[in-house]
Amino acid sequence: MTKCLPEEEAVTPIRPELKPLYPENWLEIRELILERAKGRCEFCGVDNHWIIYRDRRGKVCSVPRSQRHLKYCYDRDGVRHKNVKIVLTVAHLNHNPADNRPENLAALCQRCHNRHDVSTRVRNRKARLHKARATGELL
């Protein structure tokens, strides 16, 4: 079984206005999806809680043990890279937070989740700005 955060420590970065769309048992659903993924991103395969850096081509590289506690590490060529701790989150593949069927949910690392959500985030941001301008909330 995959080691996941206890319920009281579980990080669920949900926008406040979307919270009502999530079921009361969201943390249980989340846990099941993380267990299904066996502690790996279901898109790229990177391990949860792994300390990594990505090289110039985006390849995942393990940070040497002696440098894991640092903010940056150095590769064999002396190039500095930012250390990143992988934290899996659960994504709604169809971007509908009310659709919690297992086939619509995936455990994703930060990079894959952001890439999956980018077009929806841009569209939603534009809609919020348009609404703010129309109601005079944005000067």
ABEGO torsion letter per residue (X at the ends): XBBBBBAAABBBBBBAAAAAABBAAAAAAAAAAAAAAGGBBAAAGBBBGBBBBBBAAGBBBBBBAAAAABABBBBAAGBBBBBBBBBBBBBBAAGBAABABAAABBBBBAAAAAAAAAAAAAAAAAAAAAAAAAAGABX
